[in-house]
Amino acid sequence: MKTHLLESLVIHPESAQADAPLKHFRVEKDAENHAWITFDMAGSPVNVWNNATLREFNRCLDHVAHDSGIRALFIRSAKERVFIAGADLKALRSASARKLEELIDLGQATFTRLAALKVPKIALIHGACVGGGLELALACDARVASDSDHTRLGLPETQIGLIPAWGGSTRLPKLLGLPKAMDLILTGKLLKPGEAKRVGLVNAVVAKEHVETVARGLVAEIDPDALPAASFRDRLLAPFMASRARTMLHDKTRGIYPAPFRALEVVRRAPFTSMAKAMELEKHAILDLALRSETERMIDFFFRKEDASKKPWPAGVALQVHDVTVIGAGVMGAGIAHWIASRGSRVLMQDISTESLAKGMGRIHELLNEGLKRRAISKREMRDALDHLIPEHERVPLTHQQLVIEAATESMSVKKTIFADLAARAGHDTILATNTSALSVSELAATVPHPERVIGLHFFNPVHRMPLVEIITTPQTSDDVIATTVSFVQRMGKVPVVVSDSPGFIVNRILVPYLMEAVHLHESGVPAELIDEAMLDFGMPMGPLRLLDEIGLDVAAHVGRTLEVAFPGRFAKTDLIQRMIDEGRLGRKSGAGFYRYPQPASRHKALSEVDHHLMERVRERLGGLLGDEARRVSQEGIARSNEDIELAMTLGTGFPVLRPLLSTSLS
């Protein structure tokens, strides 16, 4: 039986607040003299660290430190899906330099104090354990994680322009070794429980109901004085590993994101010096980064993405969708069906061709096997996904299906034929969605009864990697249909951006003029490599001509023709793409496009001063086109806000967060 430590301890107050009731924590002691600190932040669905919660946690540590009978300390969360979600970013975003420094000092002192307690300390992790949550867990002697789908562990600070600065950049390399720690910190990746166990981040992974039992069993194995230490090998090879990591970072980001580089400098030094010096290194780096405008933009972008991922549509009633039909078993149809089935919904994948169905099922098996090899999914999850999937070539009734997603050829006449058939087979309240990249959803809706149930769902290829889904509404689309579709996309783990029906919507509308101008520049004599290098330096994840090769020149030409009809004279005139298509050069899928595939090992060619000048002109021209078209989209009211335009372009094309898309100048 557990009793409250506050009832049994005499505390010597260290501040005026020392005797106040705990608001965010519970501190208990059980019959085995084990202390239990439970984090349950008042008035919040998640636990986060701020000045108040850190100070209160210190009071909890007071209770433990002052009871000499305590044999072990367990730290857990009362939240259903979150252990600790890190620092309170809203407080951090608005803090002055002085307040921020105080918060960093407080967090470092708190976790250093926790690590120094002379009893075994075990973190019981269920749900998200990220940022400052993992930094607390790293200050413990052991970590036991639940095997829940909600449990994720990582230090994602570099993804919002910061670094782990409450000891994470120092303790993680000591625990895992420098190579693994560098990978986690520089990429900001989050690990599933099984992955965390494999790399040594947690001691055990068990079902949620067994976490406490397993944690109790670890107490006898822990020596709280035996702290992890950096290896001699890591100390010796740190300069070499850092040099390699710096080269890889530069190749990937072109140096426009400073946080990973600052994190690298801290991680290569902090584990090999005193704890006091290591904390200074972490603090100086985060203070420098946190006060930059680039970091403010990255944090703001994080909040926008979180809002879009979680907030319900403000009007209408969102109904739960459990049964989905996908029409078409091609690349997009199979990709959509795979993703939805993997997220737990029942999927009927239909195609009139048994051969196409077989190929589609083959693609889905390939995707699942790829996930298995990468350890992104388990064998059980693979079986579950396949169990949720039913291939069908017959014309079966769809009256009980809540959502039908048509993912056939990008042809209006074909889509109209399919929608006429769907209207006859589906219930009158079944949502009919089209996965189109540019065609008019309004024109399609006008061909079926109850057009208020028709909506566009533009998934991006490859579906399992691209987070964005554009939701296209017509003037007739009902609020209930929009609300249900937004909720469904969010439940599928994607980020919905709602847009009004207009050719190309947001992403393709802005992207196509940029791509066509890149083709025009190449046709005018600018080498493909220089054009692509220029836009990589700009911050795009892939150059425009290589992107066209990946998309497929035939697919790009089709979208381009649709937009050319809608916006005559808007795009650069070029017949190069059509000539390449006629020659069979469709891009990567045909073995040749603007480049030949497979490509030989790349050799970095030295660029001349003329090359650099030309690349600067390319950046100005292509970057300016992106901004110009984004402003037109904004002025025409296609998106609900400028923030939605930037969110869609970053998630849909990789447009760099640090560059304001709708500013007067992008160069």
N, C-alpha and C positions, 0 to 999 in steps of 0.2 A: 504494500500500500504506500502511495506517495503522499508526503505532507509538504506543505509550502515552507521553504526555507525561511521565508520572512517571519513565520510563526515561531521558529526555533532558534534564530540567531540574534545575537545582540550586535548591531552594526554601529560602528563609529562613523557618523556622517562626514563625508568629505566635501559636501556642498549643501546649499540651502534646499536642494531638491532630493537629498538622499533619503528622506523619510516619506516622500510622496509615493502613492501607490503606483505600481508598474502599469503602464498603459499598453505597451506593445509586446511584452514578454511575460511568460510565466516561469518561475523558478521553483523546482520541486526536488525533494530528496526521497528515494525509495528505501525499502527495508534493507537493501544491500549497501546502503550509504553511497549510492550513485546519484549524482546531481543531474537534473534534466532541465535544460533551457529550451523553451519552446517560443519561437518567433511567430507572432500573430499580429501583424501591423493593423492597428485600429483604423476602421473606415476605409480600408483598401483591399482590393482582391489579391494584391501581391505584396510581398515583403521587399522593401528597398532600404538602402542605407542613406540616411541624412544625419544632420547634426543631432536631432532628437533621438533617433533610434540607436545611433552609435553611443551616445551618452548613457542611454538606458541600458544598453548591453553591457557597458562598463560597470553599471550598478549590479547587474547580474553576476559579473565576474567578481565583484566585491564579496557577494554572498558566498561564492564558492571558495575564494581565497581565504576568507575568515573562518571557515569551518575545517578544522584540521582532520575531521573524521571522514571527509569526502574521499572516496577511493577511485572515482572516475567521473568524467563529465561527458554527457551526451548532448548534442545540439541538433534540434530538429525544427521543422516548420509545421504550423497548423493549417496552412493553405492546401487546397485540394490539388493544385497543379503547379505550384511554385515553391521551391525551397527558398532561395533568395535571388531576386532579379537584378542584383547589382546596385549601383548608386542611383539616387534619385536624379535623373538627368535634367528634369525641369528645374530643380534647385541649383544644380551645377551650372546649367545654361545661363541662369540669371545672376549668379554669384559674382560679387566684386573680386578683384585679385586677392585682397586680404582675406575675405571670407572663404575663398577657394583654398588658399594656403592653409587656413585653419582646419578646413574639412580634410585635406590630405594629411596633415599632421595628426589629426584625431583618429582617422582610420588606420594609419600606420602604427600609432601608439597602441590602439586597441588590439589589433591582430598580433602585434609583437608581445603584448601582455598575455594574450590567450596562449600563444606558442610557449611562453615561459612557465606556465602553470605546471607544477610538479606532480600532476596526475595524468593518467591516460585520457586523451581527448578524442572523441569520435564524432564525426558529422554523419547524421542519418539523412540521406539525400533522396527526396522524392519530388519530382518536378524540375523546373528550370533552375539550374545552379550555375549562374553566369556572372562574369565580371567580379564585383565585390563579394558575391555569394561564393564563388569558387575560391577567392582569396581568403575568405574565412575558413573554408574547408581545408585549404593548403596549410593553414596555421594549426590545424589539428594533427594528431598523430596517425589517424586512420579515417577512411571514408567508406561507407557502405551505401550503395545506390540501389534504388528500386529498378526493376526491369520494365517499368511503365513506358508507354509511348510518349508520355509527357516529360520524362526525365532527359535532360540534355545538360552537358557540362562543357564549359569553355570560357575563354577570355576574349570577347569580341571587341574590345576597346578600340583596336586600330581601325575597325570598320566605321567608327564615328569620329575619327581624328584624334584619338587619345591613346594612352598606353596603360597597362595595369600598373597602378602606383601605390597599392596598399600591400605590397610585398609579393604580388604575383609574378613580376618580372624577375624576382630573385629566387623565390621558393620553387617555382615550377621547374626551372632548369636543374635545380638540386635534386628534385624528386624523380624527374623523367630522363635527365640527361639533356645536354644542349641541343642536339639535332631535333628531337621530338618537341622540345619546348619552343624552339625557334619556329617550327612549322605551325604549332598551335597559336602562338602569339602573333606572328607576322600575318597569318591568313585570317585570324579571328574565327576559325571554324569551330563549330559546336559538335561534340561527340555524343553518339548514342551510348547507353550504359555499357553494352558489350564492347564497343570500341574503347571506351574509357578504361575498362578492365584490362584489355589487351595491351594498352600502352603503359599501364601501371598507375593510372591516375586515381583509381579506386581499388580498394582491397577486395571487395566482393560485390556481386550483383545478384540480387534475389528478388522474389516477389515482394510486393509492398508489405504484405502481412507478416513477412519473416524478417524484415529489416532490423527490428528491435532485437529479436533473438540472436541474430548473427552478430550484431554490434556488441551485445553483452559478452558473447563468446570470444571476442577479440581482446577484451580488457587484459586478460592474463598474459597475452603475447606482446603487449606494448611496454617498451621502456621509454618513458617521456623524456629522458635525458639523451636518447640516441637520435639526434636530429639528422635529417638528410644533409649530405655534404656534396659539393661539386667534386667530380672525379678528376684525377690527375690528367687523364686522357683529354677530357674536355678543356681543361686549363691549357694544355699543350696545343690543342688543335683549334682553339677558339678563334684566333686571327684568320686561319684558313677557312673555317666554316662561315665566319662572318663575311669574308670576301666573296665567297660563292653565293651566299644569300643576298648580298648587296647587288651582285650582277643580275641574279634572277629577279629581284624586285624591280630593278631599273628596266629590264626587258619587259616586265609585265605592266608597270605603271608609268614608265618614262619619267619618274621622279616627281610627278605633280602632286602626289599624296605624301605629305611629310611624315605622318605618324608611323608607318612601318619602319622607316629609316631610323627614326628616333628610338623606337622600340628595340631595333637591332643593336644600336649602340649601347643601350642599357643592358640588354640581355647578355651581350658578350663580355660585359665587365662586372655587373652586379654580383653574380654568384661567386666570384673569386676574390671578394674583398670583405671587409667587416660589415655586419648588418647595419650599423649606423651609416657607413659610407654608402651602402647599397640603397638605403632609404632616401638618402640625399640625391643620388643619381635618378631614382624614380621620380622624386618630387620635382626636381628641376626640369625634367623632360615634360612632365604633364602640365606644369604651370606654363611653360613656353607654348605648348600646343593648345591648351584650353583657351588661351586669350587670343587666338588667331581667328580671323573672320572665316577662314576655310573650315575650321572645326565647328563654328556656329552653323554654317550651312549644312554640314554633315549631320549634326544633331537634329536640326530642323527637318532634314530629309528623313531621318529615322522616325521622327514623330509622325510625319505625313504618311509614311508607309505603314506604320502601326495603326494609325487611324483608319486608313483604307482597308487594312486587313481585318479589322475587328468591329468598326462602327456599323450598326445597322442602317439601312436606307431610311431616311427621315419620314417617309410616308408609306402607307400601305401596310399589309400584313404579310410577313415572310412565312411561308409554309415549308415544312420539312420535306426534302426530296430524298427518297430512298431508292427509287427505281428509275433508271435512265436508259434510253435507247440512243445508240449512236448509229447514224445511217452513213455507210461507207467504211470500208476496211483498208483504205489506202494509208499513206504515211500519217496524215493528220487524224483520220478516223481511228486508226489503231493506236496512235499516240494518246488521243483523248480517252479512248476506252481503257487503255492500260492505266492511265493516271487515276481515273475515277474508280475503277475496280480496286486499285491499290489503296485507295482511301476509304474503302469499306462500303461503297454503294453497289447495288446490283446493276449490272450493265448487260443489255442485250445489244450486241454488235451485229448489224444487219447489212448484207450486201447481196445483190441479185446474182452475183457470180461466186460459185463455190471456189473457184481458183483464187479470186481476190480475197475471200474469207480465209482460205488456207494461208495465203501470204501474210494477211493481217495478223492471224494468230501466230505465225512464225515470227513476225516483228515483235509481238508482245512477249513471246518466250525469250527472244534475244534481249529485250530491255530488262526483263526480270533476271535473266542469267548475268547480265552486266552488273545489275545492282547487287546480286549475290557475290560476284567476284570482288566488287569494291567494298563488300561488307556493309553496304547501305541498307540491305534488307536481310532477313533470316530466311531459312528454308520454310519455316512455318508461314511467314508473311507472303512468300512466293505462292505457297499452296492456297492461302486465303484469297489472294488476288485472282488466281485462276478459278477458284470456286465461285467467285462473284461474277464471272464472265460467261456469257452464253452466246456462241456464234449462231447465226440464223440466216438462211438464204430464202426461206419461204416468206410469203406476204402474210404475216400473222397479225391479229388484232393488237392494237396498242392502247385500248381504252383504259387500262389500269396503269399506264405509264404516266408519271408526273412531269417528266421532261424528255423531249426528243431533241437531240442535237444532230442536225444534218451537216455532214462533213464531206460532201461529194465534190466533184470537179468544180472549179471556179468559173461556172458558166451560168448566166441568168436563166437561159431556157431550160437547162438541166435542173436547176434548183426549183424553178416553177413547177415542172413536172413532178418532182419529188414532193413538193409541198402540197400539191393537189391530192396526191395519193395519201400523204400523212393526214390531211384534213379529213379524209374519208375513213381512215383506220383509227385515229386517236380520239380521245374524249374531247368534248367541246371546251373543257377547261385545261387540257394538256398544254403545257408551254411548248411552243414550237420555236426552236432556236436554230440559227444558221451560223456556221463557222465560215465567215467570209472575211477576206482581207481588204476588200475595197468596194464590193457591189452594194447596191442600194437595198437596204432592209425594208424601207417603205414600199418600194415597188413590189417586193416579194410578199409583204403583208397584205397588199391590196388584192392578191389573187385568192385568198382563203377566207372562209367565214370566221368571225370573231378575230379580227386583226389585232385586237388589244392584247392577245396572248403571244404575238410574234415579237421576237427580240433577236439581236445579234450577239453572238459569243465568239469573239476573235481570239482564239488561242494562238500562241506563237510557237514556232518550230525551232528546236525540239521541245515538245510539250513538257517532258519530265525535267527539263532544265530551266525553261523560261518562266519567270514568276508572274508575268503580267497577263491579264485577260481584259480586253476592251469589251465592255458591255454596251451595245448600240441600241438606243431607243428610238422609236418613231413617235410622232405626235399622238398615235392611237395607243401605244403601249401603256397598260394599266400600272398603277403604283404597286399593286399586289404582285404583278409579274416581275417588276423591277426589284422589289424588295426580296422576293423569293430567289431570284437569280443571283443577286448580290450575296445573299446568305449562303447559297449553294457554292459559289465560287470561293468564298471565304473558308467554308468548311473543307473544300478541296485543297486548302493550303496555298491558294493563289491570291494575287492582289488585284481586285477589280477596280477599274476606272470607268465610270459611266460617262458616255459621250452621246451627243445627238447624231442622228444619221446624216452623214455627209461623205462624199467620195474619199476613201482612204482613211476616214476617221481621224485619229490624231497621228499615230506613229507613221503609217505609210504616207499620209498626206505630207508630213514634214520630211520624211526620209527620201521619197522618190526624186524630188528636184535635186537633192544633194547627190544621189547616186547618178542621175543622168548628167549632171554637170561634171562629175568625175570622169564619166565616159567621154564627154566632149573634150575635156582637158587632155585625156589620153589620145584621143583621135587627133588633137591639135599638135601632138608631138611630145607631151610630157610623159616620161616613162612611168609605167604602172607602179614600180617599186617606190619611186619618189612620191607619188600621190599617196600611196598607202602609208609610207613612213611619215609623211607630213601630218596625216590625221591620227596616227598613233601618238605622235608627239603632242597633238592637240588634246589627247586623252581618250579617244575612242578605242574600244577594245580590239577592233579589227578595221583595217583600211577599207574604203568603199569598194574597190575593185575586187579585193579578195572576198568581201561580203557578197558581192554579186555572184561570184563563183560558187559560194556556199549555198546561196538561195537557189541558184539555177537560172541561167539567163532567159530561158523560156518562161519561167514563172515570173521573173522580174518584168519581162517585156509585156506580159498580160496585164499585170497591175499598172504598169506605166501607160498602156493604151487606155485603160479605164479612166485614169486621172487626166490624160491628155484630152479625152472627150469632154470631161467635166470642166477642165480649166485650159481651154485652147490658148496656145502661145506662151504658157507659163514655163515650159521646160526647154532646156537646151536642145536644139535640133541635131540629131545624130542618127545615122543608119548603121552604125558600127555593130550594135547588138544584133540587129536582124541579120547582118552579114555573117556574124559569128554563129548564129543559130542555123543559118542555111548551110554552113560548113560543118555542122555537127558539134561545134564547140559550145557545149551547154554549161561548162563549169566543172567542178570536181566530179560530178556523177558521170560525166562522159570522158574524163581523163584530161580534158583541156578546156580552158576558158581564157581568162586574162593570164593565167599561169598554167603550167603543165603539172599533172599529178600522176603518180606520187612525186612530190618535189624532192630534189637532191638536198643533202645537208646544207643548211644555210651558211653562207659566209658573209660576214659583215663587210661590205665594200666601203672604203673610205670615201666620204662625201667632200666635194670641193666647195669653195666659197659660193660659186655659182649655183650649185645644188641647194645649198642652205637658203640662198636668196629665193630660189624658185619655190622651195618648200614653204617658205614664209608666205609667199603670194598665194599658194594653194590653200594654206590654212585660212588666210583672210577670206578668200573667195568661198570656199566650201563652208567654213564656219558661219560666214555672213548669210549664206543661203538658208542654213538651218534656222538661224534667228529670224530671218525675214518671214519664212513660212510659218514659224511658230507664232509670230505676231499676227499673221492673218487668221490663223486658227483661233487665237484669243479674241480678235475683233469680231469674228463671225459668230462667237458664242457657242462653238461646237463643244467645248469643254466647260465644266462648271466653274473652273478657276484656273488661273495661271499655274498654281501649284500642281493641279492635276496634269497639266500639259508637261511640266518638268518631270513629274513622277512617272508618267507613261513613257517619256523618251528615255529616261535613265533605266527603267526596268525593261523596256522593249528593245532598246538599241545599245545600252551601255553608255549613253551620253554622260560625260563626267559631272558628278555632283558639284564639284568645285566651280564649275562655270555656270553662271546664271544664264539660262537659255533665252530668257526674254529681256536681257539687258540691251543697251544700245550698241554694245560692241562685244564680240566674242573672241576677237583675236588677241 
